[in-house]
Each structure stands twice: as C-alpha cells, then as structure tokens.
Amino acid sequence: MTRPLSRFVCAGCGAEPPADALPFRCPNADAGDDVDHVLRRELDLGRVHFPADVSEPNPFIRYRTLLHAYHVAIAGGMSDDAFCAFIRAFDERVAAVDGRGFVATPFERADLLSDKLGFSAEGGVWVKNETGNVSGSHKARHLFGVLVYLEVLERLGWHGARPDLAIASCGNAALAAAVVAAAARRRLRVFVPVDADPVVLARLEELGAFVTACPRVEGVPGDPTVHRLMEAIAGGALPFTCQGNLNGLAVEGGYTLGWELASAGVEIDRVVVQVGGGALASAVAAGLREGGLTPRLDTVQTEGAWPLRRAYSAVVARGGETALGYAARHRHEFMWPWEQEPHSIAHGILDDETYDWLAVVEGMLRSHGSPLVADERVLLGANALARGSTGIPVDPTGSAGLAGLIALRELGAVDDDERVALFFTGLDRNIDVRRSQAPELGAMEAKGEPLVPGTGERTKGEGDAKLHRTRHPVAQGLRAR
C-alpha cells in the first residue's frame, strides 16, 4: 500500500497511529498522563483540493476526496469508480433500513424567523435542517464515515474477527448507530441512561441493538453510560461513538456538514452550534475551514451543565490562544466531569464532559466567538419559535443553537445585517407528549413567538449594559471574549 494523502495525528501529544491501526484513539491514550489525547485528520493540502462540483447529492461521494477512507482505499489499489460504487451500494442498504439514504441536507434562509428576530434583508438566519437526515438527526453522518472506513479495510483484505460496536447515548446517536450498524450487519451494544426515551428504546430493539441501562453510582463522578462504554472497549469492542477522544474518525464524518455550508454560496458571518460532547461543533468548524470559510463560532450549552464554558474561561484566564498548548498537556485543569447530575429539556447536550473541548475552544478563540449558556425558558421559547416560524419538527436539543442566537440578539452582540447559520439537528419524536404536559406550547408555536426577552427594539448600548450583569445566562461567556 502506498502512503495515503491523509493521516490522523494526536492534537495533544503529536503521535500518529501506525498505518495498519484503526484511527480511533491515540496510541498513547492509556498512558495515564494528563494530555488531551484526541486524533485529528490532516490532509496533504498540496495534493488534495476542495471539490468544486456540487451536483452529486450524496455527500460521501461529493466530498470523497477529503475523506480518510477514500485515501486509504486509493492507496490500497481501489479505483475511484469502485469506491463510488461501494458507497452507493452501502447507502442503499442504509435506505433499506431507515427509508432514506444520505443526501445533502437543506440550507436556506428562514425568512419568517429572520423577521421575528429583527434582521435586515441583507442579514438573517440560515437554517441547516438535519431532521430529515438518516435516523432523524446529523449523528448518522458521523458514524457512517466510521463504517465506510471499516468496510474499506475489509475490501482491501483485512479479514480479522468483527468485534462488537459500542456506543453510549441517550437518543439520536444511539438511533443513528443502530441504523448504520444494521445496514452493515454488525452487532451493536448501546449503553443508555435509566431514563432513556421509551420511543428510542423501542426503535433500538427493532433495529437489533443490544441495550444496557446504566444507573449512576453514588460517589462516582461522570456519565455512567460512558463508564460502561469504556469497560466494553477494554473488553475488545470498537468505540462506535461521536466522542472525538474515543473515535477521531467519527468527527470527520461530521465534516460533511461544514463542507456543505462552504459549498452553499452564502457568505456566513457567524455559526451558532449547540454543544454536548463537542463533535458537531468541532466538525463544522473544521469543515468550514477546509472549505475556505472562517465565520465566528459561538456555542450553546444548558444551565444544567456547561463544562465547555468553564474550560473556555480557564483557557482565557491563562492567556487565550497562547495557552492552548498548555491546556492540551494539562487537561484536568480545564475539563473534568460536571459535579451534579445535569437536567434540561435539551437532554441531548447534557454530556458531563465536552470530550472534543480543545478543538471547540480553539475554534471559538480564533474566530472571536463565545461559549453561551441558555436557561430552560430560553430553550423552550426558542424551540416554539423554531417550529412555529419554520415548520421544521425540531426537538429542543436540535434548536438550542437558536436559543443562543436569541440571547446574543438580546445583548446586541449580533448586528441586523449579519448572516447567521444554525443547525436544527434532531427530529422531535415526543412533541405530542410535551404539548400535553405544557399546553402553552401549542399557542407559542401557532404564534411563532419566542416568548423570551430580547426580540423587540434594542440598542447596542442596552446590550453592552447587560454584559455587566454577571448572572445573565450568557454574560460571563461574552465578557471573557
């Protein structure tokens, strides 16, 4: 095999996995040091160029020359035609399981939403709608890329035993993993919290996943599902997860979303992304950068848990960008498990840790972005506004980026002429239940009103004054900028 035009390198220690090793975890990840071992994909930019032709609807074919799996396949003797044929066949198997395959998802200006937030005709909100993606969210993008790589290895003659795939998830990631694993005819183990959504659990059973509920243990910090996942990985399972520290290759699959934004022909000024484990934000930032765009990156977490903002503030306090190298080698000073069990209506971003935190903090610092924290009222109001003004059936996790934008507009931190991109990332499978529990939701959606402060008349001075309210849900993040 010739040397591929792509490689994975640990951002923390600089190690590169051997050519015949799986590019999931850094080879030094179990060294017991305090380094943030996360693999990042690098391309030979002198020989790899961003695709100009966007006529192909399947993103894994359209952007194949940017994928590590493609370069491994070509280096191993597979032709370009053979790789494309393989992706189409695999995608057909995904569609047979889920009823839909992978296509570039819609990215359009949300006119009514832009009007309600007071943007000018030049500015506004562009929404990337992932609710119609495979399994109803963006998560399948991350995991399909992992299986493409594993399938390529088999086609190149790697015929070792097929180990179990394993993931820790409370919803969309588990569903995505189950769909693509079923399409690949691979055994999947899913570790879920004890309060996992019954609708999700039923679908996982239909897809043949092996599910384990994981209660919290008194005195043991961190996510119990992740603890069980690590035990499974130690026992030989492959980390089929969207957490970058466990599977760097999974982050690359999410690059496709950033690449699609870069190909859309819209000069985006700002991207506001909801953050749990951090793979979406880091993937979008990297994908945009490879596509030649560097908009401001803002992130959103909930009041239930905001380890990313805590880490960002610690990096800023130590010197900002100049402290990133130190932070990579002293992880415990910046990222550790949230001390309390987190709760929020946006349950999909309640990770105890932001596993891909360093790449996300780096993206915010270099683009002059901010880590935001949204309270439950803003999250609920943003979801009603999202559904009522766009008609997209997005869940509260998936619309959390809008909650951050609403807060930024309240503070006067986003100008009327700015072009802002949001990701509506998850299909709401429980809206009828939530409407029955909170009847005001229907009225909010019908009006398309956010029912949160900050969408009326405001001035820059008013926004600046609010930055000094230290208990304001986003003030600390903005003041640290």
N, C-alpha and C positions, 0 to 999 in steps of 0.2 A: 504493500500500500504506500503510495506517495503521501507526503505531508499535506493534510487538509489546509485550506486557506482560512480556517477559523480555529480557535483554541479557547480553552477555559483556563483562567488564572485566578487564584485566590486574591481578593482585594485586601485581605488582612495580612497575609504572610508572603504572597508572591509565588506560592507553589503552583505547579501545573500538573494535573493528573497525567499519568502515563497514557500514551496513545491508545492502549488497549484497555483502559479503565473506563468505567462509567463516569461521565462528568456531572455527578450529582453533588457530592460533598468533597471539600478539600481533603487531600490525603493526610493533612495534619489536624483535622477537626477534632480528633480524640486525644490530642497531645496534653490536654489538661491545663493549657496556658490561658491567658486572658485575651487572646487575639480573636477578633471577629472574623471567623473563617467563613467566607461566602464566595462562591465561584461566580465570576462574571465572564461572559462571552466576548472575545475580541476577534475582529476581522482583519485580514490583510487588506487595508484600505487602498493600497496601491494597485490591487488587482480585483477588488470587489467593489461594484458601484451600485448605487440605489436604482431600482428599476424605474424606468420612465413609462412603460406601457402598463396601464391600469385596466385594460379591457377584460382580463381574466377575473371572474368573480370569486374564485376560491383563493383566499389569502395565502394558503400554504403552497400554492402553485405560483401565484402572482409574485410573491416575495421569496421564492425558494432559494435564490442565490444569496440570501442573507442568513439562511438557516444553517446551523452547525450540522444537522443531519444530512443536508444536501451535500456539503463539502466532504463529509466522511464518505457518503455514497459515491461521489465522483472520484475521490481519491482511491476508493476500493474497486473501481472499474465499472460502476454502474453508469449508464448513459443518462443524459438529460431526459430523453423521451421515456426511458424506463422509470426514472424517478417520478415523472409526472403521471404516468400510467398507474404506478403504485399508489400515489396519493389519491387519485380519482377512485380507485377500487376500494381503498380504505375508507374514504369519505362516503361511498355508497353503503358500506357496512354500518357506518355511524347513522346514516339516514334510515336504514332499515330498523335500527333500534329505537331511534328518537323521533323519526318522522321528518327530519330535516338534517341537511349537511351544513358544511361551513361555507359561508359567503361573506363578503364584505358587508358589514352592518351599516344601517343608515346613519348619516351625519348631516344634520340640517339645522338651519336657523329656526328656533322656536319663536315665531313672531308674537303670539299672544303672551307667552311667558316673558319675552323681552319687553313688551309694552308694560306689563304689570310691574316689572322691576324698574321701569323708568329709563330704559336705554334709548338712545337715539337711533335713527335709521341707519347710521353708519356703524354703530356698535350692536351689541345684543348678545344673546345666549345661543350657542350652537350645541345641540344635544346629540351624543352618540348613543343610539338605542340598542342595548345589548339584550333586551328582554326576549327578542326573537332569535337569539343565538342558540346553538345546540344546548340542550338541557335548561334553557331559560336564563342563562347568565353568561358572563365573559369567562367563567372559570374553565370551560372546556377548551378554550384557546390554549391556555397554559398547559393542560395535561395532554391534549392531542399531540403537541410537539414532542413530549416525552416519549409517547408510544411510537411516533414516527421514527424516532431515533432507535428505539429497541427493535422495531421491525426491520429497519435498515441493517442493523447488525446481524440479524438472523439471515437476511438475504445475502449478506456478504460471507456467510459461513460460520457465524458464531452460534453454535448449537448446544450451549450449555443448558442445564436444567432451568426451567422457567420458575423463578421464585414468586411468592405472593407479592402483590402490590399492596401498599398500606397507606392510609390517609387518616388524619384527624380533622374532623369537620362537623359543623352543626347544620349544614344546609346545602348551599349552592355548590360548593367544592365537592362535597360527597356525591351529589347527584351527577355532576359533570364527570367525576372519576368513574362512577358506576356505568354511565352510558358508554364512554370510550373504552373502558375495560371490557364491557360486554361485547362491543364491536370487535375488539382484538381477541376475544375468547380467552381472557386472562382472569385468574382468581383475584378478587379484591377484598381486603379487610378494611372495615371502616370503624373508627373509634369516635363515638358521639357522646355529648353530654347527656345527663339523665333527663333533662327537659327538652330533648330534641323534638322538633316538629313531627307529630304523628303522620302528617301528609308526606313528609320527606322519608320517614322510616318505611312507610308502605311502599313507596316507589323504589327505595333501595332493595327491599325484599323482592319486588317484581323483577328487578334487574339482576338478581342473583348474588348480591353483595353479602358478605358475612359481617354482621353488625355487632359491636360490643359497646354497651353503655358504660360510662366511666364516671363514677361519683367522685366528688372531691374528698380528700383525706385531710382530717384535721391536722393543722400544723405543717402541711406540705405545700409550699408556695408553687404557683404556676398552674398551667392548664392540665387537668388530669388526663384529657384525651391525648395531649402531646406526650405526657409521661408514658402512656401505654403504647403510643406510636413508637417512641424511642426503644421500648422493650422489644417490639416486633422487628424493628430494623436491626437491633443487636442480634436477633434470632435468625436473620437472613432475609427478611422482607425488603423490597425496594421501596424507597420513600416516594410514593406517588402523590405528591403533595405540592401545594402552591407556596410553600415556605422556602424562600431562597436559600436559607442556611442549610437546608436539608436536600434541596434539589435545584441547583443553579440552572439546569436545563429548562425547568418549568417556567422560570421567569422569561426566558427567550420566547416561548410560545405567546406570551402576552405582548411582546414587541409588536406583533402584527397589528394591534390596536393603535399604537403610536404611528406605525408606518401608514396605516390607512388615513389618519389625520393629516400626516405630512403630504399625502398624495391628493388631498381633497381640494387643494387650490384656495384655501381660506387662510388668510394671514391672522392666525390666532395670537392674541396678546397674553392670554392667561389660561391656565388649565387648573381647575379645582377638582381634586380627586379625594374620595373617601378612602380611609386607610384602616386596615385591621392588621394583617401581617406584613403589609407593605409591598407585596409582589406587583399589584396593579400599578401603583404609583411609580415604582422603580422601572417597571417595564415600559410604561407610557413615556416617561422622561427619556429613557434610552432610545426608544423607537423614534420619537420626535427628533432627537439629536442626530441619529443616523439618517433621518430624512431631511436634515438641514434646517430644522426649526428649533428655536430655543425660547419658547414662551415662559412667562413666570409660572412657577409651580407652587400652588397652595394646597395644603392637605387638611382633611377634616377628621376628627375623632369625636367621641361622645364624652359627656361628663362622667359616664360610668368608668371609663378607662382611657387615659391619654398618655401612654408611655412614650409616644413619638415626640410630643411637645416637650415632655420632661427631658428627653435626650437632646433635642434641638437646643433648648435653653442652656443645658450644661455645655454643649459644644460652643455656643455663642459666648458663654461666660469665660471659656478658656481661650477665646481668640477667633472663633468663627472658622473660616476656611483653613487657616493655618493650623488649626487644631485637629483636622480630620485624620491626619496620620497618627497622632497620639491616640485619638478615640478608637481607631482601628486596632490598636495594640493594648487598649485598656478598657475593654468592653464593659466591665462591671461598674465603672464609674459613670456610664451613660445609659445603659439599657439593662433592666432587670425586671422580673415579673411584677405586675401590678399587685399591690398588697391586699386589696379587698376583692371579693368575688364581684365582677362587674355585671351591671344590668342596664339594658337600654332597649327601646323599641327597635333600634338599628342593631339587632343582635349579631348580624353578620360581620361587624367590625369591632367585636369585643375581645380581640385577642389580648391575652395577658402581656404579651411582648409584641413589639413590632420587629419581626425577625429580619426583615430587609431594611432596617432602620438607617444604616450608614449611607446606603445609596440614595435614600429618600432625603435625608438631611443634606447630603451633598448637593442634590438637585435643587432643593429649596435655597440653600445658601448661594449657589452660583447663579440662580435666576432671580434672586431677591424676593423669593416667596416667603410664605409664613405657615406655621402649623396652627390650625384653628381648632377650637373645641366648641361643639354645639350642644345646647341643653335639649331636654326632651320636647319642650314646647316648640322650639325652632325646628327640630327634626320632624315632628308631627305636622306642623304647618307647612313645611317645605314639601312633604310628601303629598299633602292635599293639593297644594299649588301645582306640583308637577303633574299629577293625574288630571286635575281639572283643566289645566291650560294646554296640555299636550295630548291628552287621551292615551298616554302610554301607561300600561298597567304595572308601574314600577313599585317595588316594595320600599319600606323606609330606609333600609340599608342602601339600596340602589340609588336613592335620591338624596343621600346625605351630603353629596357634593353641593347640591343646591342650597342646603341649609348653611353651608359655609359661605356661599356667594351672597345669600341674603344678609348674613352678618357683616360681610365686607361692605356691602352696599349701605348698610345702616351706619357704618363707621366712616363712610365717604372715602373708602380706600380704593374703590373701583370707579373710574370715570364713566360717564354716559356713553362715550364713543369707543370704549374698549370692546373687543371681541373675546368672549369667554367661552371656553369649551367645558362641557360637563359630560360625565358618563352615567347614564341610567343603566345600572349593571344587573339588576335582578328582577325577575318576574314575581309579582305578589301572588302567592298561592293561597293566602289567608285573608284577603280583603273582606270577604263576607263576615268572617268571624270578628274582625276588628271593628267593622261597622256596627255589628250587633252589640259590641261592648262599649262603643263610643258613638252614639247616634249622630253627634255633631259632625262626624267625618263626612257623611253624605252631603250635608249642607255646605261644608267647606269646599268639597270637590265641585259641587254644582256651580258655586260662585267663582271657582278658580281663584280663591283668595288665600293668601298665605296665613292670615291671622297671626302674624308676628310683626313686631315693630320694624320700621326702617324702610318701608317701600313707598313712602309718600315723599313730600318735599323735604329736602335736606340740603345742607351746605357743607362744604369742605371743613369749615370751622367747627360745625357741630360734630362732625366725625372726629376731628382732632381732639376735641374736648373729651369725647368718650374714651379715647385711648388712655386717659388718666384714671379711669375707673378700674382700679386694679382687680375687682371681682367680676368685671364684664367677661362673658364667656370666651371672647377672642382677644381681649385686650393684652394679656400677657404675651401671647404669641406675636402680635403685631409690634408691641413695644420692643421685643427682643430683636426685631429685624434691623 
